Amino acid sequence: MMNSKRIFHDPIHKEIIIDSSKPEELMIMRLIDTVAFQRLRRIKQLGAASLLFHGAESSRFTHSIGVFCVARKIFKKLIDIKPEFSKFKFIVYGAALLHDLGHGPLSHTSEVIFSHKHELWSKKLVQDYTPITSIIKNFGNNLPNEIGDLFNTKGLCLNPIKTLISSEIDCDRIDYLLRDSYNTGTKYGLIDLERIISALTFSPDGNIAVSRKGIIAIEHFLVLRNMMYRTIYNHRINEISTWILEKIINTIKNSNRKVWLDESMHKWIFNPEKLDFQDFLSNDDVTLYYHLMKWKDKSFEQLEKLCEMFLNRNLLKASDITFLSKIKRLEILALARKKCILSNYDADVFCGIKERSFKGFESNNSLKIWDGKYQESLENHSELIKSLTKSHNSALIIYPSFLKKYIDEQISVINTNNK
């Protein structure tokens, strides 16, 4: 007789036990064993962030298992309050596990270098990819559509199911803050998961809400999220790495020189609208890195140099020019471009300005405060949360490493003259 239980030993949630004697967890176990889900083992959760945080090697697979674990914990609390909510168990469990199924190589990096939309592909895989869809349909004929429709990020979250999957404080965000903090060796993401769960309730409109006792835990969560974005996700090394990868792909697209590409990668670069499921599943971090290695060793000088920079962490440099006016930024860029050209570097490829915008906490009005009498939005209840809605804009100038001293001197001169 087959063992009905499978245990995942997770560094964040400890033992995650999946019991196939329960129909909803049998579905989860079968989905985990599919080729599409196993592919997530080969997609880094934090993209190229391991070039800075050497422990950031975990995968979308481990994260997705973690999101399922968080969703199950929250769901158990909610059905204790409202037993009839249990009818949504298959939808919540399926959506939590499969929400990142559509990620491309290096996760969110693909959305920049390939203009890839992972939510769209997650939806397509759940609703139209037979090996996934057929498993889900065994537990409800319309279940693939009900799960896939939750991956649409547009519009307000007006129902409790979507609040769990896509809101200010959803299962995805809870797991990735805990996991990414752990894997990067930082202490920012130590959120109080149990306190947050204990504070969840239902408001009169039927949506999920937070009781007043959980406000501090929610504030803590959102402060930590803000810090994680500003210090890890938007770190300049991540920006530089993504810049290099973007230039690699653009160099191939815009060059008349022949470069080796397998059939699937050719579609990812030149005809992403023609990707079929096999083409999509064929591309992961292993495939991308294999191409980078091939291009580094045999392509043409500019492409070889870019691939060598990324693979050997011989990166470009970046300096903060946020405090400079638009005109002064362009003056610095002109000086850097001139130096690049004199040193036989293509200034359009190896030099430029990268502007960044961190929008902070954006409420979609899904999760509200409910104290038994009154209901209000998170930001209207807390001045601290309201302060986190402020956006932060910044700008970097990116350039070859041999220019660092020169660029820093020029920035210093301008800064001094501005005082």
C-alpha positions in Angstrom: 0.0 0.0 0.0 1.3 3.4 -1.0 2.3 5.8 1.8 -0.5 8.4 1.9 1.7 11.1 3.4 4.6 13.0 1.9 6.8 15.3 4.1 8.7 18.3 2.8 11.4 19.5 5.3 11.3 23.2 4.9 13.7 25.7 6.5 10.9 28.2 7.1 7.8 26.2 7.9 9.6 23.0 9.2 7.6 19.9 8.3 5.1 20.4 5.6 3.0 17.2 5.5 0.7 16.5 2.6 -1.8 13.7 3.2 -3.2 12.2 0.1 -6.1 10.6 2.0 -7.6 14.0 1.9 -8.9 14.8 -1.6 -7.7 18.4 -1.7 -4.2 17.3 -0.7 -4.2 14.4 -3.1 -4.8 17.0 -5.8 -1.8 19.0 -4.5 0.4 15.9 -4.4 -0.4 15.0 -8.0 0.2 18.6 -9.2 3.6 18.6 -7.5 4.6 15.6 -9.5 3.9 17.1 -12.9 6.7 18.2 -15.3 5.4 21.8 -15.2 5.7 22.0 -11.4 9.0 20.2 -11.2 10.4 22.7 -13.6 10.1 25.3 -10.8 13.1 23.6 -9.2 15.1 25.1 -12.0 13.8 28.7 -11.6 15.6 30.7 -8.9 13.3 32.5 -6.6 15.4 35.7 -6.4 16.7 35.7 -10.0 20.3 36.9 -10.1 20.3 38.1 -6.5 22.8 35.3 -5.6 25.5 37.4 -7.2 25.1 39.6 -4.2 23.5 37.4 -1.5 25.3 34.0 -1.9 22.6 32.1 -0.1 19.8 33.3 -2.4 19.8 30.0 -4.3 16.3 28.7 -3.5 13.8 28.0 -6.2 10.2 28.8 -7.1 9.5 25.2 -6.2 10.3 25.7 -2.5 8.5 29.0 -2.5 5.3 27.5 -4.1 5.3 24.7 -1.5 5.6 27.3 1.2 2.7 29.4 -0.2 0.6 26.3 -0.1 1.6 25.7 3.5 0.7 29.3 4.5 -2.6 29.1 2.6 -3.5 25.9 4.4 -2.8 27.4 7.8 -4.9 30.5 7.1 -7.7 28.5 5.6 -7.9 26.3 8.7 -8.3 29.4 10.8 -11.0 30.8 8.5 -13.2 27.7 8.4 -13.1 27.6 12.2 -14.9 31.0 12.0 -17.1 30.2 9.0 -17.4 26.4 8.3 -19.2 27.0 5.0 -16.0 28.6 3.7 -14.5 25.1 3.4 -16.2 24.6 0.0 -13.4 26.9 -1.5 -10.6 24.6 -0.3 -9.7 23.2 -3.7 -9.6 26.6 -5.3 -7.5 28.1 -2.5 -5.0 25.2 -2.3 -4.7 25.0 -6.1 -4.2 28.7 -6.6 -1.6 28.9 -3.8 0.5 26.1 -5.2 0.3 27.1 -8.9 0.4 30.9 -8.7 4.0 31.0 -9.9 3.8 28.2 -12.5 4.2 30.6 -15.3 7.6 32.1 -14.3 10.4 32.3 -16.9 14.1 31.9 -16.3 15.4 33.8 -13.2 11.8 34.6 -12.2 10.9 38.3 -12.5 14.1 39.0 -14.5 12.3 37.3 -17.5 9.7 39.9 -17.4 12.4 42.5 -18.2 14.6 40.6 -20.6 11.9 38.7 -22.5 8.9 40.9 -21.8 7.3 37.8 -20.2 4.1 37.9 -18.2 4.2 35.1 -15.6 0.6 35.6 -14.4 -0.7 35.1 -18.0 1.3 31.9 -18.4 0.2 30.6 -14.9 -3.4 31.1 -16.0 -2.8 29.4 -19.4 -1.0 26.4 -17.8 -3.8 25.9 -15.3 -6.7 26.3 -17.7 -5.3 24.9 -21.0 -2.3 22.6 -20.4 -3.7 19.1 -20.3 -1.3 17.5 -17.8 -2.3 20.2 -15.2 -5.9 20.7 -16.2 -6.8 17.0 -16.3 -5.6 16.6 -12.7 -7.5 19.6 -11.4 -10.7 18.6 -13.3 -10.8 15.3 -11.4 -11.8 17.4 -8.4 -14.2 19.8 -10.1 -14.9 20.3 -13.8 -14.8 24.1 -13.6 -12.0 24.2 -11.1 -9.2 25.1 -13.6 -11.1 28.2 -14.6 -11.9 29.1 -11.0 -8.2 28.8 -10.1 -6.8 30.5 -13.2 -9.1 33.5 -13.0 -7.5 34.3 -9.6 -4.2 35.0 -11.4 -5.6 38.1 -13.1 -4.0 40.9 -11.1 -6.2 43.7 -12.5 -9.2 45.1 -10.6 -10.2 45.2 -7.0 -10.1 42.1 -4.8 -13.8 41.9 -3.9 -13.9 38.3 -2.6 -12.2 36.5 0.2 -10.6 33.9 -2.1 -8.8 36.5 -4.1 -7.8 38.3 -1.0 -5.9 35.2 0.1 -4.1 34.9 -3.3 -3.6 38.6 -4.3 -3.9 41.4 -1.8 -1.8 43.6 0.5 -1.1 40.7 2.8 -1.6 37.4 0.9 -0.1 34.0 1.2 2.5 34.7 -1.5 3.9 37.8 0.1 4.0 36.2 3.5 6.1 33.3 2.3 8.5 35.2 0.1 9.3 37.8 2.8 10.0 35.0 5.3 11.9 32.9 2.8 13.9 35.6 1.0 15.0 37.2 4.3 16.2 33.8 5.5 18.0 33.0 2.3 19.7 36.4 2.0 20.9 36.3 5.6 19.1 39.4 6.5 16.7 39.9 9.4 14.2 42.2 7.9 11.5 39.5 7.0 10.9 38.0 10.4 7.2 38.6 10.4 4.9 37.3 13.1 2.9 34.8 11.0 1.0 33.3 13.8 -0.1 36.7 15.1 -1.3 37.7 11.6 -3.3 34.5 11.2 -4.9 34.8 14.7 -6.1 38.3 13.8 -7.9 37.3 10.6 -11.7 37.3 10.6 -14.6 38.0 8.2 -16.2 41.4 7.8 -20.0 41.9 7.2 -19.5 42.0 3.4 -18.1 38.5 3.5 -14.5 39.4 2.8 -11.5 38.6 4.9 -10.6 41.3 7.4 -8.2 42.0 10.2 -9.3 42.5 13.8 -7.8 45.4 15.8 -5.5 43.2 17.8 -3.6 42.4 14.6 -2.8 46.0 13.5 0.7 46.0 15.0 1.5 42.7 13.3 0.2 44.1 9.9 2.2 47.3 10.4 5.3 45.2 11.1 4.7 43.2 8.0 4.3 46.2 5.7 7.4 47.9 7.2 9.5 44.8 6.6 8.2 44.5 3.1 9.2 48.1 2.4 12.7 47.4 3.8 13.1 44.2 1.8 12.3 45.9 -1.5 14.6 48.9 -0.8 17.5 46.8 0.4 17.3 43.5 -1.5 14.8 43.4 -4.4 15.8 46.8 -5.7 19.5 46.5 -4.8 21.9 48.1 -7.3 23.6 44.7 -8.0 20.2 43.3 -9.0 19.7 46.3 -11.3 23.1 45.9 -12.8 22.7 42.2 -13.4 19.3 42.7 -15.0 20.7 45.5 -17.1 23.5 43.2 -18.5 21.0 40.4 -19.2 18.7 42.8 -21.0 21.6 44.0 -23.1 22.6 40.4 -23.9 19.1 39.7 -25.3 18.8 43.0 -27.1 22.3 42.6 -28.6 21.2 39.3 -30.1 17.9 40.7 -31.4 19.5 43.7 -33.0 22.6 42.0 -34.4 22.9 40.7 -38.0 25.5 38.2 -36.8 24.6 34.6 -36.5 24.4 33.3 -32.9 23.6 29.8 -31.8 20.1 29.4 -30.3 18.1 26.3 -29.8 14.6 26.4 -31.2 12.8 27.3 -28.0 15.1 30.1 -27.1 14.8 31.5 -30.6 11.1 31.8 -30.0 11.5 33.3 -26.5 13.7 36.0 -28.0 12.2 36.7 -31.4 8.6 35.3 -31.4 7.4 35.1 -27.8 3.8 35.3 -29.0 4.3 32.0 -30.8 5.4 30.1 -27.7 3.6 26.8 -27.2 3.6 24.9 -23.9 6.6 22.8 -24.9 8.6 25.9 -25.8 7.7 27.5 -22.6 8.6 24.5 -20.4 11.9 24.1 -22.2 13.3 27.3 -20.9 14.5 27.6 -17.4 17.6 28.8 -15.6 19.6 25.8 -16.8 18.7 26.4 -20.4 19.4 30.2 -20.1 22.8 29.6 -18.4 23.8 27.0 -21.1 23.1 29.6 -23.8 25.1 32.2 -21.9 28.0 29.8 -21.6 27.9 29.1 -25.3 27.7 32.8 -26.2 30.5 33.6 -23.9 32.8 31.1 -25.6 31.7 31.5 -29.2 29.7 34.4 -30.6 31.2 37.9 -31.2 33.2 40.3 -29.0 30.5 42.4 -27.6 28.2 39.5 -26.8 31.0 37.5 -25.4 32.0 40.3 -23.1 28.5 40.8 -21.7 28.1 37.1 -21.0 31.5 36.9 -19.4 30.5 39.9 -17.1 27.4 38.1 -15.9 28.7 34.6 -15.6 32.0 35.5 -13.8 30.4 38.4 -11.8 32.7 40.9 -13.5 29.9 43.4 -13.4 29.4 46.9 -14.6 29.4 49.6 -11.9 26.6 51.9 -10.8 26.6 55.2 -9.0 23.6 56.9 -7.4 22.6 60.1 -9.2 19.2 60.5 -7.7 20.0 63.9 -6.2 21.0 65.4 -9.6 18.7 67.2 -11.8 17.7 65.7 -15.1 20.1 68.0 -17.0 23.0 67.1 -14.6 22.3 63.4 -15.0 22.5 63.7 -18.8 25.8 65.7 -18.4 27.3 62.8 -16.4 26.0 60.3 -18.9 27.5 62.2 -21.8 30.9 62.2 -20.0 30.7 58.5 -19.4 29.6 57.7 -23.0 32.6 59.7 -24.3 35.0 57.8 -22.1 33.4 54.5 -23.2 33.8 55.3 -26.9 37.4 56.3 -26.4 38.0 52.9 -24.8 36.3 51.0 -27.6 33.2 50.2 -25.6 29.7 50.5 -27.2 28.2 53.3 -25.1 24.7 52.3 -25.9 25.3 48.9 -24.4 27.8 49.4 -21.6 26.6 52.8 -20.3 23.3 54.3 -19.4 20.9 55.6 -16.8 18.6 53.3 -14.9 15.7 55.0 -13.2 13.8 53.1 -10.5 10.5 53.6 -8.8 9.4 51.9 -5.7 5.7 52.6 -5.2 5.5 51.3 -1.7 2.3 50.0 -0.2 -0.5 50.1 -2.7 -3.9 49.3 -1.3 -6.4 47.6 -3.5 -9.1 47.9 -0.8 -9.4 44.2 -0.4 -8.2 43.7 3.2 -9.8 46.0 5.8 -9.9 46.5 9.6 -13.1 45.2 11.3 -13.6 45.6 15.0 -17.1 44.2 15.2 -18.8 47.5 14.6 -16.8 49.6 12.1 -14.9 48.8 9.0 -12.1 50.9 7.5 -9.1 50.6 5.2 -5.6 49.8 6.5 -4.1 53.1 5.5 -6.9 55.2 7.0 -6.6 53.4 10.3 -2.8 53.6 10.7 -0.6 56.7 10.1 2.4 54.3 9.8 0.8 52.3 7.0 -0.2 55.6 5.3 3.4 56.7 5.4 4.4 53.5 3.5 2.3 54.5 0.5 4.8 57.1 -0.5 6.7 56.3 -3.6 10.5 56.4 -3.8 12.2 57.4 -7.1 15.9 56.9 -7.7 18.4 56.9 -10.5 21.6 55.1 -11.2 24.3 55.7 -13.9 25.7 52.4 -15.1 29.1 52.2 -16.7 32.2 49.9 -17.1 34.3 49.4 -13.9 37.4 51.2 -15.2 35.4 54.4 -15.1 34.4 54.3 -11.5 37.0 56.7 -10.1 36.3 59.2 -12.9 32.5 59.0 -12.5 32.7 59.4 -8.8 34.9 62.5 -9.2 32.5 64.1 -11.6 29.6 63.4 -9.4 31.5 64.9 -6.4 32.3 68.0 -8.4 28.7 68.6 -9.4 27.5 67.9 -5.9 30.0 70.4 -4.5 29.0 73.1 -7.1 25.3 72.5 -6.1 25.9 73.4 -2.5 
